[in-house]
Amino acid sequence: MRALLLKALIGKELKELTLIIEDGIVSKRLLNTDEAICRNIECIDLREKGIALPGFIDLHAHLRGLELSYKEDEESGTKAAARGGFTGIVDMPNTKPKIDNTKSLNLKIKSLYEKAYVNFGISVTIGKDVDDFIEMLKAKEVVSVGELFPEEHERLPEILKSFVANGIEKPIIIHLEHKDALGECGKGKRWACRPIESEMLALKEIGYMLESARIKAKLHITHVTNKYVYEMAKKYKFTTDTCPHYLYLSSEDEEKFGCLAKVNPPLRTRDIAKELIGLLPHFDAISTDHAPHSIEEKSLPFEKCPSGIASIEIAVPLMINLVNKGILNLEDLIQLLSMGPQKILNMKPGWGCFDIGCKANYTVVDLDKEWKIDSSKFYTKARFSPYDGLIIKGDVSSTIINGTVVYLDGEIIERPKISYLK
């Protein structure tokens, strides 16, 4: 048992609370803070650290691990997530071995329970054995399918039929590019060889698949790069997310930073990024698409280096910076980073709220801190970034996971008792 003394955003009001936490759950709530209670139990006073918000969840992260642990592993990646204010993450399946069979899934589950510092869900993909795929989907740790890459889109009808036959209602995460409309260009020009039209074509094809199959499914379009795809996805009633790099960076940064800013789908022009920022409050979620690689891989010639930006520990600060710029408000931040992801993942009520019975997962944000991004201080193994040197206003001061203060003032304090996302 312990007590958390918080300044929390309840509705649109800031209130001081004392929360008594038992086994990761709020067992008692006192309006205003009651310091007298601290004579009897451990108290952690975070009132001066900033505003406590419902714990943030990253829908889309690549923790690597297993045979790709030289890039990132479940410990380094989730420490980075905790530093970034995430109380839960969804780990994507394109690791080595791929999470497309129960054997690989069990290896990943074991590794996460042994090493993770935040709560987790696992996304799986379909392999050769459809029955084995269905068996994976029954695991309580599995929260979604995908991200389905362009070469996997043709298996979507098969996945949908499996869902209907087995009563499965988990979201399917789609990487929206079309395999027949992809090329490669030099740095700064990839937007032309992997054009917006490639995303639109894939979206139309997927929409046609659903209409032809006459199946209703929960499809989620991840890392949307432009307003045209967003608007079409909404017509299909798909949920959507975008990532900070499509808001902050552009093809100009790809030309400047080369491999450090190489990502799929590619960075678009500055004008496209500006249009996307205007739509930001209307998205269902923000994800990081945290995709770490080794510095040796990122130092290869541009045409050979892998795509991906490691941003899980700065994504939330980048979004808080947009609050300070007046583009978002705190309610938007909660929707995009907590409530939206919960809804997409079909999570039960109670995550990160401040009432009795709530799961004590909170992100404490400092709106006033001005600081410079320095990737050499990252917890991720990918300690390099196209954001290096950027001065922003706003940061995560503390991350509380199942009642445990995991991150505080720049340091990982303690590994919590973690759970799967539910």
C-alpha positions as CSV (number, residue, x, y, z in Angstrom):
1,M,0.0,0.0,0.0
2,R,1.2,3.5,-0.8
3,A,-0.2,7.0,-1.3
4,L,0.2,9.2,-4.3
5,L,-0.2,13.0,-3.8
6,L,-1.1,14.4,-7.2
7,K,-2.3,17.5,-8.9
8,A,-4.6,15.9,-11.5
9,L,-6.7,17.1,-14.4
10,I,-10.3,16.0,-13.6
11,G,-12.5,17.0,-16.5
12,K,-11.3,20.5,-17.1
13,E,-10.3,21.3,-13.5
14,L,-7.0,20.8,-11.7
15,K,-7.5,19.2,-8.3
16,E,-5.2,18.0,-5.6
17,L,-5.8,14.4,-4.7
18,T,-4.5,11.8,-2.4
19,L,-4.8,8.3,-3.9
20,I,-4.3,5.2,-1.8
21,I,-3.0,2.5,-4.1
22,E,-3.2,-1.3,-3.3
23,D,-2.0,-3.9,-5.9
24,G,-1.9,-1.3,-8.6
25,I,-5.5,-0.2,-8.0
26,V,-6.9,3.0,-6.4
27,S,-8.5,1.8,-3.2
28,K,-9.3,5.2,-1.7
29,R,-9.5,8.8,-3.0
30,L,-9.3,11.9,-0.9
31,L,-10.1,15.3,-2.4
32,N,-7.3,17.7,-1.5
33,T,-4.1,16.2,-0.2
34,D,-4.0,14.7,3.2
35,E,-0.3,14.7,4.4
36,A,-1.3,13.3,7.7
37,I,-1.9,9.9,6.1
38,C,1.8,9.8,5.3
39,R,2.6,9.1,8.9
40,N,1.3,5.5,8.4
41,I,2.1,4.6,4.9
42,E,4.6,5.4,2.2
43,C,3.7,8.7,0.4
44,I,5.0,10.0,-2.9
45,D,4.4,13.7,-3.4
46,L,4.3,14.6,-7.1
47,R,2.2,17.8,-6.8
48,E,5.0,20.1,-7.7
49,K,6.1,17.9,-10.6
50,G,3.3,18.8,-12.9
51,I,-0.2,17.7,-14.0
52,A,-1.2,14.0,-13.7
53,L,-3.1,12.7,-16.7
54,P,-4.5,9.3,-17.5
55,G,-1.6,7.0,-18.5
56,F,-0.5,7.2,-22.1
57,I,-0.4,4.2,-24.4
58,D,1.6,3.8,-27.5
59,L,-0.4,1.7,-30.1
60,H,2.6,1.1,-32.3
61,A,6.2,0.4,-31.2
62,H,8.9,-2.0,-32.4
63,L,10.7,-3.2,-29.4
64,R,12.8,-5.7,-31.5
65,G,14.3,-8.1,-29.0
66,L,14.9,-11.8,-29.5
67,E,17.4,-12.1,-32.3
68,L,17.3,-8.4,-33.0
69,S,18.3,-7.4,-29.5
70,Y,21.3,-5.6,-30.8
71,K,18.9,-2.9,-32.2
72,E,16.7,-2.8,-29.1
73,D,15.3,-5.2,-26.5
74,E,12.3,-5.3,-24.2
75,E,14.3,-3.7,-21.3
76,S,15.9,-0.8,-23.2
77,G,12.8,-0.1,-25.2
78,T,10.4,-0.1,-22.3
79,K,12.7,2.0,-20.2
80,A,12.6,4.5,-23.1
81,A,8.8,4.2,-23.1
82,A,8.6,5.0,-19.4
83,R,10.9,8.0,-19.8
84,G,8.6,9.1,-22.6
85,G,5.5,9.0,-20.4
86,F,4.0,5.7,-21.7
87,T,2.4,3.4,-19.2
88,G,1.6,0.8,-21.9
89,I,2.8,-0.1,-25.4
90,V,1.8,-2.4,-28.2
91,D,4.8,-4.3,-29.6
92,M,4.8,-5.0,-33.4
93,P,5.5,-8.5,-34.8
94,N,8.1,-7.9,-37.5
95,T,11.0,-9.1,-35.3
96,K,13.2,-12.1,-35.7
97,P,11.8,-14.6,-35.5
98,K,8.5,-13.1,-36.7
99,I,5.6,-13.3,-34.3
100,D,3.5,-15.3,-36.7
101,N,3.4,-18.6,-34.8
102,T,2.7,-19.6,-31.2
103,K,6.3,-20.6,-30.6
104,S,7.6,-17.1,-31.4
105,L,4.8,-15.6,-29.5
106,N,5.6,-17.5,-26.4
107,L,9.2,-16.4,-26.6
108,K,8.1,-12.7,-26.9
109,I,5.6,-13.0,-24.0
110,K,8.3,-14.6,-21.8
111,S,10.8,-11.9,-22.7
112,L,8.4,-9.1,-22.0
113,Y,7.3,-10.4,-18.6
114,E,10.9,-10.8,-17.6
115,K,12.3,-7.5,-18.9
116,A,9.6,-4.9,-19.5
117,Y,9.2,-1.7,-17.4
118,V,5.7,-0.8,-18.8
119,N,2.5,-2.7,-19.4
120,F,2.3,-4.3,-22.8
121,G,0.2,-5.8,-25.5
122,I,1.4,-7.8,-28.4
123,S,0.4,-7.5,-32.0
124,V,0.8,-10.7,-34.2
125,T,0.6,-11.4,-37.9
126,I,-0.6,-14.4,-39.9
127,G,1.8,-17.1,-40.8
128,K,1.5,-20.3,-42.9
129,D,-0.8,-22.1,-40.3
130,V,-4.2,-20.3,-40.0
131,D,-5.2,-22.6,-37.1
132,D,-2.0,-21.5,-35.3
133,F,-2.8,-17.9,-36.0
134,I,-6.2,-18.3,-34.4
135,E,-4.6,-19.9,-31.4
136,M,-2.3,-16.9,-31.0
137,L,-5.2,-14.5,-31.0
138,K,-6.7,-16.3,-28.0
139,A,-3.7,-15.3,-25.9
140,K,-4.6,-12.6,-23.4
141,E,-1.4,-10.7,-24.2
142,V,-2.4,-10.4,-27.9
143,V,-4.3,-7.2,-28.5
144,S,-4.2,-6.7,-32.2
145,V,-3.1,-8.0,-35.6
146,G,-0.5,-6.2,-37.7
147,E,1.0,-3.9,-38.6
148,L,0.2,-5.6,-41.9
149,F,2.7,-4.5,-44.5
150,P,2.0,-4.0,-48.2
151,E,3.0,-7.6,-49.1
152,E,0.6,-8.9,-46.5
153,H,-2.5,-7.0,-47.5
154,E,-3.7,-9.8,-49.9
155,R,-4.1,-12.0,-46.8
156,L,-6.6,-9.6,-45.3
157,P,-9.7,-11.5,-46.5
158,E,-8.3,-14.7,-45.0
159,I,-7.8,-12.9,-41.7
160,L,-11.3,-11.4,-41.8
161,K,-12.9,-14.8,-42.4
162,S,-10.9,-16.3,-39.5
163,F,-12.2,-13.4,-37.3
164,V,-15.8,-14.1,-38.2
165,A,-15.5,-17.9,-37.8
166,N,-14.0,-17.5,-34.3
167,G,-15.8,-14.5,-33.0
168,I,-12.6,-12.3,-32.8
169,E,-13.0,-8.6,-32.5
170,K,-9.4,-7.3,-32.1
171,P,-8.2,-4.4,-34.3
172,I,-6.2,-4.9,-37.4
173,I,-3.4,-2.4,-37.9
174,I,-2.6,-1.5,-41.5
175,H,0.6,-0.1,-42.9
176,L,-0.9,1.9,-45.8
177,E,1.3,1.6,-48.9
178,H,0.6,-0.5,-52.1
179,K,3.2,-3.0,-53.1
180,D,2.7,-2.2,-56.8
181,A,3.2,1.6,-56.3
182,L,6.5,1.7,-54.5
183,G,9.9,2.8,-55.7
184,E,13.0,4.3,-54.3
185,C,14.6,7.8,-54.8
186,G,17.6,9.6,-53.3
187,K,17.4,11.4,-50.0
188,G,14.9,14.2,-49.9
189,K,12.9,12.7,-52.8
190,R,11.4,9.5,-51.4
191,W,8.0,11.2,-51.2
192,A,8.0,11.1,-55.0
193,C,8.8,7.4,-55.3
194,R,6.6,6.3,-52.5
195,P,3.8,8.8,-53.2
196,I,0.6,9.7,-51.5
197,E,-1.1,7.9,-54.3
198,S,0.4,4.6,-53.1
199,E,-1.3,5.1,-49.7
200,M,-4.6,6.0,-51.4
201,L,-4.4,3.0,-53.7
202,A,-3.9,0.6,-50.8
203,L,-6.7,2.2,-48.9
204,K,-9.1,1.8,-51.8
205,E,-8.1,-1.8,-52.3
206,I,-8.6,-2.6,-48.6
207,G,-12.0,-0.8,-48.6
208,Y,-13.0,-2.9,-51.6
209,M,-11.9,-6.1,-49.9
210,L,-14.2,-5.3,-46.9
211,E,-17.1,-4.4,-49.1
212,S,-16.7,-7.6,-51.2
213,A,-16.4,-9.8,-48.2
214,R,-19.4,-8.0,-46.6
215,I,-17.6,-8.2,-43.3
216,K,-17.4,-5.5,-40.7
217,A,-14.0,-5.3,-39.1
218,K,-12.1,-2.9,-36.8
219,L,-9.4,-1.6,-39.1
220,H,-6.9,0.9,-37.9
221,I,-4.8,2.9,-40.3
222,T,-1.5,3.7,-38.7
223,H,1.1,6.4,-39.3
224,V,-1.1,8.5,-41.7
225,T,1.2,11.0,-43.5
226,N,-1.4,13.3,-45.2
227,K,-4.9,14.8,-45.0
228,Y,-6.1,13.0,-48.2
229,V,-5.6,9.5,-46.6
230,Y,-7.1,10.7,-43.3
231,E,-10.2,12.0,-45.0
232,M,-10.7,8.8,-47.1
233,A,-10.1,6.6,-44.0
234,K,-12.8,8.4,-42.1
235,K,-15.2,7.8,-45.0
236,Y,-14.6,4.1,-44.5
237,K,-15.0,4.6,-40.8
238,F,-11.5,3.3,-40.0
239,T,-9.7,4.7,-37.0
240,T,-6.4,6.5,-37.6
241,D,-3.2,7.6,-36.0
242,T,-0.3,9.7,-37.1
243,C,3.2,10.1,-35.7
244,P,5.2,13.1,-34.5
245,H,7.7,12.8,-37.4
246,Y,5.0,13.5,-39.9
247,L,4.2,16.7,-38.1
248,Y,7.7,18.0,-37.2
249,L,9.8,16.7,-40.0
250,S,9.6,16.9,-43.8
251,S,11.4,15.8,-47.0
252,E,13.8,18.7,-46.3
253,D,14.9,16.9,-43.1
254,E,15.3,13.7,-45.1
255,E,17.7,15.5,-47.4
256,K,19.5,17.1,-44.5
257,F,19.8,14.1,-42.1
258,G,19.8,11.3,-44.6
259,C,19.3,7.9,-43.0
260,L,18.4,9.4,-39.6
261,A,15.2,10.7,-41.2
262,K,14.5,7.7,-43.5
263,V,11.1,6.2,-42.6
264,N,8.2,4.3,-44.3
265,P,5.9,5.8,-45.4
266,P,8.3,8.6,-46.2
267,L,8.4,12.1,-44.9
268,R,6.3,14.4,-47.1
269,T,6.8,18.0,-48.1
270,R,6.6,20.8,-45.5
271,D,3.2,21.9,-46.9
272,I,1.7,18.4,-46.4
273,A,3.0,18.4,-42.8
274,K,1.4,21.7,-42.1
275,E,-2.0,20.5,-43.4
276,L,-1.7,17.4,-41.2
277,I,-1.0,19.5,-38.1
278,G,-4.3,21.2,-38.7
279,L,-6.2,17.9,-38.5
280,L,-4.3,16.6,-35.4
281,P,-7.1,17.1,-32.9
282,H,-9.4,15.0,-35.1
283,F,-7.3,11.9,-35.2
284,D,-8.1,8.9,-33.0
285,A,-4.6,8.5,-31.6
286,I,-0.9,9.4,-31.8
287,S,1.6,6.6,-32.1
288,T,5.4,6.6,-32.2
289,D,6.2,3.9,-34.7
290,H,9.4,3.6,-32.6
291,A,11.7,1.8,-35.0
292,P,15.3,1.5,-33.6
293,H,18.3,0.3,-35.6
294,S,22.0,0.1,-34.8
295,I,24.2,3.1,-35.7
296,E,26.1,0.8,-38.0
297,E,22.9,0.1,-40.0
298,K,22.0,3.8,-40.0
299,S,25.5,4.7,-41.2
300,L,25.1,2.7,-44.4
301,P,24.6,4.5,-47.8
302,F,21.2,6.1,-48.0
303,E,19.9,3.5,-50.5
304,K,20.9,0.6,-48.2
305,C,20.2,1.9,-44.7
306,P,16.9,0.6,-43.0
307,S,13.9,2.9,-42.4
308,G,12.8,3.9,-39.0
309,I,13.1,6.6,-36.4
310,A,13.5,5.9,-32.7
311,S,11.2,8.4,-30.9
312,I,9.4,6.7,-28.1
313,E,10.9,8.8,-25.3
314,I,10.4,12.2,-27.0
315,A,7.1,11.7,-28.8
316,V,5.0,12.9,-25.8
317,P,7.3,15.9,-25.1
318,L,6.9,16.8,-28.8
319,M,3.1,16.7,-28.4
320,I,3.2,18.7,-25.2
321,N,5.2,21.3,-27.2
322,L,2.2,21.5,-29.5
323,V,0.0,22.2,-26.5
324,N,2.2,25.1,-25.6
325,K,2.0,26.3,-29.2
326,G,-1.8,26.3,-29.0
327,I,-2.3,23.6,-31.6
328,L,-3.6,21.1,-29.0
329,N,-5.0,21.4,-25.4
330,L,-4.6,19.0,-22.6
331,E,-8.0,17.3,-23.3
332,D,-6.7,16.6,-26.9
333,L,-3.5,15.1,-25.4
334,I,-5.6,12.8,-23.2
335,Q,-7.7,11.8,-26.1
336,L,-4.9,11.1,-28.5
337,L,-2.5,9.4,-26.1
338,S,-4.8,7.7,-23.6
339,M,-8.5,7.5,-24.3
340,G,-8.2,7.0,-28.1
341,P,-5.7,4.1,-27.8
342,Q,-7.9,2.4,-25.1
343,K,-10.9,2.6,-27.4
344,I,-9.0,1.3,-30.4
345,L,-7.7,-1.7,-28.4
346,N,-11.1,-2.5,-26.8
347,M,-9.7,-2.1,-23.3
348,K,-12.0,-2.3,-20.3
349,P,-12.8,1.0,-18.5
350,G,-10.6,2.1,-15.6
351,W,-7.2,2.7,-17.1
352,G,-5.6,5.8,-15.6
353,C,-8.7,7.3,-14.1
354,F,-8.6,8.8,-10.6
355,D,-11.6,7.1,-8.9
356,I,-11.8,4.1,-6.6
357,G,-11.2,0.9,-8.6
358,C,-9.1,2.6,-11.3
359,K,-5.8,1.2,-12.5
360,A,-3.1,3.5,-11.2
361,N,-1.4,4.4,-14.5
362,Y,-0.5,8.1,-14.8
363,T,1.6,10.4,-16.9
364,V,2.8,13.5,-15.1
365,V,3.6,16.4,-17.5
366,D,5.5,19.6,-16.9
367,L,4.2,22.2,-19.2
368,D,6.8,24.8,-18.4
369,K,10.1,23.0,-18.8
370,E,12.2,24.2,-21.7
371,W,14.9,21.8,-22.8
372,K,17.0,20.7,-25.7
373,I,16.7,17.2,-27.2
374,D,20.0,15.2,-26.7
375,S,19.9,11.7,-28.0
376,S,23.1,10.7,-26.2
377,K,20.9,10.6,-23.1
378,F,18.3,8.3,-24.5
379,Y,17.4,5.0,-22.8
380,T,16.8,3.4,-26.2
381,K,19.9,1.7,-27.8
382,A,19.3,3.9,-30.8
383,R,21.0,7.0,-29.4
384,F,20.9,9.2,-32.5
385,S,18.0,11.4,-33.8
386,P,17.0,13.9,-36.4
387,Y,15.5,15.9,-33.5
388,D,18.9,16.5,-31.9
389,G,19.3,20.1,-30.8
390,L,15.6,20.9,-31.1
391,I,14.5,23.1,-28.2
392,I,11.0,22.4,-27.0
393,K,8.7,23.5,-24.1
394,G,7.1,20.7,-22.1
395,D,8.3,17.3,-20.8
396,V,7.3,14.2,-18.9
397,S,8.4,14.6,-15.3
398,S,7.1,11.2,-14.0
399,T,5.5,8.0,-15.2
400,I,3.5,5.9,-12.7
401,I,2.7,2.3,-13.7
402,N,0.4,0.2,-11.6
403,G,0.9,2.6,-8.7
404,T,4.8,2.4,-8.9
405,V,6.8,5.6,-9.8
406,V,8.9,4.1,-12.5
407,Y,10.3,7.3,-13.9
408,L,11.0,10.6,-12.1
409,D,13.1,13.6,-13.1
410,G,15.3,12.0,-15.7
411,E,15.8,8.7,-13.9
412,I,14.3,5.2,-14.0
413,I,13.5,4.6,-10.4
414,E,12.0,1.2,-10.1
415,R,10.7,-1.7,-12.2
416,P,7.0,-2.2,-11.5
417,K,4.9,-5.2,-11.4
418,I,3.6,-5.2,-15.0
419,S,0.6,-6.6,-16.7
420,Y,-0.8,-7.0,-20.2
421,L,-3.1,-4.3,-21.6
422,K,-6.7,-5.2,-20.6
